[in-house]
Amino acid sequence: MHTIWKGAVSFGLVHVPVRMYAATEDRDISMRYLHKVCSTPLQYVRSCPTCEKEVGWEEIARGYEYEPGRFVLFEKDELDALGGEANREIKILDFVDLTEIDPVYFQKTYYLGPGDTGAGAYSLLLKAIQDTGKIGIATVTLRSKSSLAAIRVIDRCLAMETIFYPDEIRAVLQVPNLPEAGQVNEKELTMAKLLIEQLSSAFEPEKYKDTYRESVMQAIQQKIAGQEVHAAPQPERANVIDLMAALQASLDAAKPAAAEKPASRQAAKTTRGAKKASGEPPEPTTPRGRGRKRTGS
């Protein structure tokens, strides 16, 4: 893995040297913009309309527009200096339960590996988080942007989740046309709960596939081979008029899958029981849902 940041995690007066690595990767299929006439890739240049010339990176500064057309300028070194030591420190401020953080706050996950020194301090923090079942809430500055972060454990590795500040979360009241709190048909509610129960299962991320990316890759290979690509027409979905009928049809469709779940759930319980007996730590849970189990324990 490529190191993208070096610094330290601090809690109290303890400093843990760490190296940061991206925990996720973008698997989207990258396509370039071409000129249709000759298939030449388009180029994007940084140009100044006043000087009428292309501008190199060494001539670029950052500016804040405080009035229309009027800016205060900053060099990169000035912005870095404003952060001071915070640019190289992940400072833990508090320890909380993971379930107290709503998923809307989470941004991106990073792995934190041990630095060149301080392996003992790294192991100490990791073990302490595991045993207490807590996560650390910290501040960090990455790429000239300050953010909050959650320090937790994934398997045997410290991980950092950048999270939004509260004032970066838009109020729900800004969402238009939200329904007023009103009466719900009890029969429809009972059927909806039953449908949710039948569709409920343990989270198994490996069973979810990016079908769109697979379709695009298949189309790319067909085009390379000189084949014509024809997408099958998608059936039009009719507007749901009878909600009860739609719920009943959904329940009927979910029954075959629900019948297979007891065996898979029993297998999951057996696996967990075997791990518990052997002393192996349980699989970590993801922070992408409310009501999840604590990680790092």
GIVENNOR-V991766 format. One record per helix or strand of 3 or more residues. SS is the DSSP state (H for helix, E for strand). FROM is the first residue (numbers start at 0). TO is the last residue. If there is no record, write none. Layout:
ss: <SS:SS>
from: <FROM:FROM>
to: <TO:TO>
This chain:
ss: <E:E:H:E:E:H:E:H:H:E:H:E:E:E:H:H:H:H:H:H>
from: <4:13:56:61:69:75:88:97:102:105:118:134:144:156:165:171:185:204:210:242>
to: <10:21:58:66:73:87:95:99:104:113:131:141:153:162:167:173:198:206:223:277>
